[in-house]
Amino acid sequence: MIVFDLKCAGNGHVFEAWFGSSADYEDQQARGLIACPVCGDADVGKAVMAPAVAAKGNMRPETTAASGGAPVAMAQDPAKMRAMIEALAQAQKKALEESTWVGRDFASQARAMHYGEQDRASIHGEVAPAEAQALVSEGVEVAPLLFPVIPPHAKN
């Protein structure tokens, strides 16, 4: 697996994306399968990334409270990271199988369910960041997806 920082041309949103290889990225980019998860802009390219520099061999890994005192280096184990990402992707896939795509009508349907104007159901779709913040401010229960989703009408 390889991670790239990507940036949309339209709004300059920077986000991470994982690929099996550089060739996988190039192939998906050429076929127009990569889009900004924030605004949906398909004009996306690689952003400038800071290089990963390994610690000197005589340096002990730091621990953090967030990791429960476990060494930070444990989180950098590629096999564990792949397994964790795969588990998250599978959990999202399962949740989406039991959910209905509502596209850009997400905010209005989420509000209608929240205010009892529509039966509750599991839905997913697209919403601008400001609108997502407005939903949260109103107390509407929403959560971002961890991985980008290709709308059903855009699948080949």
N, C-alpha and C positions, 0 to 999 in steps of 0.2 A: 504494500500500500504506500501511496505517496500523497502528501497533502500540499495543496497549493493555496495561497491567498489569491483570490480573484477579485476583480473590481469591475463594476458595471460602468459603461461609458456615459450613460445618461445622467445618473445622479451621484456617481462616485461611491456607491456603497461597497464596502470591502467585506468579504466573507471567505470562510474556509471551505474547501471542497476536497474530498478524498477520491483517489482514483487508483486502479490496480497498477498503473504504470504511466509514464509520460506519454506513451503511445495511446493509451486509453483516453487520456485527456485530449490529445490532438484529434483523435477520431470523433469523440463526442462533440468537440468544438466545431469541427468541420461539418458535422451533421446537424448543427444547431440545437443540440440537446441540452446545452447549459444555459441557464437563465438566472438572473439575480433573484434570490429568495425574498427580497424585500419589495422590489418594485416590478419584477417580472421582465426586466430588460434583457433581451437575448444578446445584446452587444457587450460581451464580457471578455475580459482578457486577464492575463496574469498580473498581479500587483507586485510591487517590490516587497521582498521578504528578507527578514534578518536571517543570516546564516546560523545554523545550529553548530555551536562550538562545544566540543566535549570538554569536561573538566579534566584538570591534570590528574594523572594516576595517583598522586599522593594526597588528593583532596577527598575527604569523606563527604558523602551525599548529605545534604541538609534535610532536616525533618520539618514538617509543618503540622500545625494543629488541625488543619483541614484534612490531612491524610491520617489523622489519629496517631501521629508520631512515626508513621512508616516512612522510610526513605523516599524522597521525591524520585530517585532513580527507578524505583519500582514501577512508576507510572510510565516510564519510558521504555518498558519491555515491549518490543513490537508484537510479539505473539499475544500478550495480554491485552494490548491496545486493540489489536484486530478482533479478538474475541469479544471485548467490551463493545466495540462499534457494531459488530455483527449482531450481538444480543439486542442493542438499542434499535438497530434497523429492523430486526424481526419483530420486536415489540410494536414499533410504529406500523409495520406492515399489517400485523394482526388487528391493531386498532382501526386502521383505515378500511380493512375488509368489512368491518361492522359499522362503517360510517358512510354517509352519503355526501358526494361532491356537490356543493352548491355554488361554486365559483365565486364571482364577485358579489353575490347576494348574501355572503356569509354574515356580515354585520347586521343586516336587517333581520335575517332569520334567527340569529343568536339573540338579538334583543326581543323579538317576538316570543321566543321560548322563555326567556328570562321573565318577561312581564305577563306570562300566562296567556298570551294571545294565540299561541300555537302549541301543539303537543311537543313535549321534549323528545329529542332524538339526537343521536350522535351525528354531527355534520363536520365537514371540513371544506375549506375554500380559500379565497384570497381576500386580503384586507390590507390597506395601507398602514404603516406603522402608527401614524397619528390616530387613525380610527381604532386600531387595536388598543391603544392607550386609553381612548375614550371609553371603550367597552369595559376595560378593567376598572376605570374610575367609577363607572355606573354599577359595578358589582357583578357584571356578567362574567360567568365562569368560562374563560377561554385560556388556551395555552398554545404557544407556537410549536410547530412541528420541528423536530431536530434535523430532519433531512428534507431536501426539496422534493416536491411532488409534481409529476407531470400531469397536467389536467387531462381527463379522459379524452377530450376532443383533440388533443395534440399528440396522442400516441399513434405510432405507425401500425 
